[in-house]
């Protein structure tokens, strides 16, 4: 699982091993995230906007991007603990260029409008942990219903095709619960270095997800697997018993390797994860 207490030491360890450097990390931030992500092959023209979504608890500021013409499967993206920021917008845009109508949300809207992390992924983890602590199973489920419902009101979202949802870090469990909240609407779920997917509780995300009708992609960070080596086996067994298709793999990368603005970003492994995501969503 994702252990936030070890986030900084993990980053320092990978820096010491030469897998990432502060100089490169600074260059990424200075150059802008758009210069980091590979371009989408055969990209379609897209329309993007900052939008507001009404939920039972208020209004959430979000980023919505979709193909300029026609309708496409909807996708709901749950960010990591650093929230809605340029890196996640770029990831959402890249997915939309591949033919999806994508909503990237600010999960902390009850407390703070985005940006919620002053310096994006360079923000000290201790500054954003209190934001994560404001969320729970109830907020996950009510938000999921509100965001999926909003997507279904958009002309650019195909009503005759299932939706996908993906989450990073703390967003992994929320993606699982999104499928549980909307089992007839969500057909694909992806978790990238998701934290807390397996818990010793009746409302554990993996148990809730096992009751859905979705297919799953679970990309596990190597250091998360080292701390909780049994979690992947529990996930495999749970999904097998539920007769749900699930691809579960440990990636040779550190927790947080997917967003391009993190210190542990690994382009080769992030691209592998991205390619598997496209295979999953290709089934929608």
C-alpha positions in Angstrom: 0.0 0.0 0.0 1.0 3.7 -0.2 2.7 4.7 3.0 2.8 8.5 3.0 5.2 8.5 5.9 7.8 7.0 3.6 7.1 9.3 0.6 10.1 11.6 1.1 12.5 8.9 2.0 11.5 6.9 -1.1 12.2 9.9 -3.3 15.5 10.5 -1.7 16.4 6.8 -2.1 15.6 6.8 -5.9 17.6 10.1 -6.2 20.6 8.5 -4.5 20.4 5.5 -6.8 20.6 7.8 -9.8 17.1 7.0 -11.1 16.1 10.6 -10.9 18.0 13.8 -10.0 17.0 17.2 -8.5 18.5 18.8 -11.6 16.3 16.8 -13.9 13.3 17.4 -11.7 13.9 21.1 -11.8 14.3 21.0 -15.5 10.9 19.2 -15.8 9.2 21.9 -13.8 11.0 24.7 -15.6 10.3 23.4 -19.1 6.6 22.8 -18.5 4.8 19.5 -18.4 3.7 19.7 -22.0 7.3 19.2 -23.1 7.6 16.0 -21.1 4.7 13.8 -22.1 5.1 12.0 -25.4 2.8 13.1 -28.2 -0.3 11.1 -28.9 -0.2 9.1 -32.2 -3.0 10.1 -34.6 -4.3 12.7 -32.1 -7.7 14.1 -32.6 -8.5 17.8 -32.1 -9.9 18.4 -28.6 -11.8 21.1 -26.7 -10.9 21.8 -23.1 -12.4 23.9 -20.4 -12.4 24.5 -16.7 -15.8 23.5 -15.4 -17.7 23.4 -12.1 -19.6 20.2 -11.0 -22.3 20.4 -8.4 -22.1 17.7 -5.7 -24.1 17.0 -2.5 -21.4 18.8 -0.6 -20.8 21.9 -2.8 -19.2 22.7 -6.2 -16.1 21.0 -7.5 -13.6 22.7 -9.8 -12.6 20.3 -12.6 -10.9 20.1 -16.0 -12.9 18.7 -18.9 -11.4 17.8 -22.2 -13.0 15.9 -25.1 -12.8 15.3 -28.9 -14.0 18.4 -30.9 -16.6 16.4 -32.7 -18.8 13.4 -32.0 -19.2 11.5 -28.8 -16.7 9.3 -27.0 -16.5 7.1 -23.9 -16.3 9.1 -20.7 -13.4 8.8 -18.3 -13.1 10.1 -14.8 -9.6 10.7 -13.5 -8.8 10.9 -9.7 -5.5 12.7 -9.1 -2.9 11.7 -6.5 -2.5 13.6 -3.2 -1.0 16.6 -5.1 -4.4 17.2 -6.7 -5.5 18.8 -10.0 -2.5 20.6 -11.6 -0.8 21.0 -15.0 0.6 17.5 -15.0 -2.8 15.9 -14.6 -4.4 18.3 -17.1 -1.8 17.2 -19.6 -2.5 13.5 -18.9 -6.2 14.2 -19.3 -5.7 16.0 -22.6 -3.5 13.2 -23.9 -6.2 10.7 -23.2 -8.8 12.9 -24.9 -6.6 13.2 -28.0 -6.9 9.4 -28.1 -10.7 9.6 -28.3 -12.1 9.9 -24.8 -14.2 12.6 -23.0 -12.2 13.1 -19.8 -13.0 14.8 -16.5 -10.1 15.4 -14.1 -11.4 16.4 -10.7 -10.2 18.4 -7.7 -11.0 15.8 -5.0 -10.3 18.4 -2.3 -12.9 21.0 -3.4 -14.6 20.9 0.0 -11.5 22.5 1.5 -9.7 24.3 -1.2 -9.9 25.1 -4.9 -7.1 24.0 -7.1 -4.2 24.3 -7.1 -4.2 22.5 -3.8 -0.5 21.8 -3.7 1.5 25.1 -3.9 4.3 23.6 -5.9 2.6 20.6 -7.5 4.4 17.4 -6.9 7.4 19.3 -5.5 5.2 20.3 -2.5 6.3 18.7 0.8 4.0 15.7 1.4 3.4 16.9 5.0 1.6 20.0 3.6 -1.0 18.0 1.7 -1.7 15.0 4.0 -4.3 17.0 5.9 -6.2 17.4 2.6 -6.3 13.7 2.0 -7.5 13.1 5.6 -10.7 15.1 4.8 -11.9 12.3 2.4 -13.4 9.0 3.3 -15.6 6.2 1.9 -18.7 8.4 2.0 -17.1 11.3 0.1 -15.6 8.8 -2.4 -19.0 7.3 -3.2 -21.1 10.5 -3.3 -18.5 12.3 -5.4 -18.3 9.4 -7.8 -22.0 9.5 -8.4 -22.0 13.2 -8.9 -19.1 13.2 -11.4 -20.3 10.3 -13.4 -23.7 11.9 -13.5 -22.3 15.1 -14.8 -20.4 13.3 -17.5 -23.6 11.7 -18.6 -25.1 15.1 -19.1 -22.4 16.1 -21.7 -23.2 15.7 -25.4 -19.6 14.6 -26.0 -20.0 11.5 -23.8 -21.3 8.4 -25.5 -24.4 7.1 -23.7 -24.3 3.7 -25.3 -20.8 2.8 -24.1 -19.5 2.2 -20.6 -17.2 4.7 -18.8 -13.7 4.2 -17.5 -12.1 5.6 -14.3 -8.5 5.8 -13.2 -6.7 6.9 -10.0 -3.2 7.6 -8.9 -1.9 7.1 -5.4 -4.9 7.8 -3.1 -7.0 8.0 -6.3 -6.7 4.2 -6.8 -9.1 3.3 -4.0 -11.5 6.1 -5.1 -11.5 4.6 -8.6 -12.3 1.2 -7.2 -15.2 2.8 -5.2 -16.4 4.7 -8.3 -17.1 1.4 -10.0 -18.8 0.2 -6.8 -21.0 3.3 -6.7 -21.9 3.1 -10.4 -21.7 -0.6 -11.3 -23.9 -0.3 -14.4 -22.1 2.6 -15.8 -18.4 2.0 -15.1 -16.8 -0.8 -17.2 -13.1 -0.2 -16.7 -11.0 0.7 -13.7 -7.3 1.5 -13.5 -5.1 2.1 -10.4 -1.6 3.3 -10.7 0.6 3.1 -7.6 -2.7 3.1 -5.7 -2.5 3.2 -1.9 -4.8 1.4 0.4 -6.5 -0.9 -2.1 -6.4 -3.8 0.4 -7.5 -3.1 3.9 -8.5 -5.3 6.8 -12.1 -4.0 6.9 -15.5 -4.9 5.4 -15.5 -1.7 3.3 -12.0 -2.3 1.9 -11.9 -0.9 -1.7 -10.9 -4.3 -3.1 -13.9 -6.0 -1.6 -16.3 -3.3 -2.9 -14.7 -3.4 -6.3 -15.2 -7.2 -6.5 -19.0 -6.6 -6.6 -18.8 -4.5 -9.8 -19.1 -5.4 -13.5 -15.8 -3.8 -14.5 -12.4 -4.9 -15.8 -9.4 -3.9 -13.8 -5.8 -2.8 -14.4 -3.7 -2.5 -11.2 -0.2 -1.2 -11.6 1.7 -1.6 -8.4 4.9 0.3 -7.5 7.9 -1.9 -6.6 8.5 -0.3 -3.2 4.8 -0.5 -2.3 4.9 -4.2 -3.1 8.0 -4.6 -0.9 6.1 -3.2 2.1 2.9 -5.2 1.4 3.8 -8.2 -0.7 0.6 -10.1 0.0 -1.7 -7.3 -1.4 -1.3 -8.3 -5.0 -2.1 -11.9 -4.2 -5.2 -10.9 -2.3 -6.3 -8.8 -5.3 -5.8 -11.6 -7.7 -7.7 -14.1 -5.5 -10.5 -11.6 -4.9 -11.1 -10.8 -8.5 -10.7 -14.4 -9.6 -13.4 -15.4 -7.1 -15.6 -12.6 -8.4 -14.9 -13.8 -12.0 -13.7 -10.3 -13.0 -10.9 -9.7 -15.4 -8.0 -8.1 -13.7 -4.4 -7.4 -14.8 -2.3 -7.0 -11.7 1.4 -6.3 -12.1 4.3 -4.9 -10.1 6.3 -2.3 -12.0 10.0 -1.7 -11.4 9.4 1.9 -10.4 8.8 3.9 -7.2 5.5 5.0 -5.8 4.4 8.0 -7.9 6.1 7.0 -11.1 3.3 7.9 -13.5 2.7 11.7 -13.3 5.5 13.5 -15.2 6.0 16.1 -12.5 7.1 13.8 -9.7 10.7 13.2 -8.7 10.3 9.5 -9.3 8.7 9.8 -12.7 9.9 6.9 -14.9 9.0 7.5 -18.6 9.6 3.9 -19.7 7.4 2.5 -17.0 4.9 5.3 -17.2 4.6 4.6 -21.0 4.1 0.9 -20.4 1.3 1.7 -17.9 -0.2 4.1 -20.3 -0.2 1.5 -23.1 -1.9 -1.0 -20.8 -4.5 1.7 -19.9 -5.3 2.2 -23.6 -5.8 -1.6 -24.1 -8.2 -1.6 -21.1 -10.2 1.4 -22.4 -10.2 0.0 -25.9 -12.7 -2.6 -24.6 -15.3 0.1 -23.5 
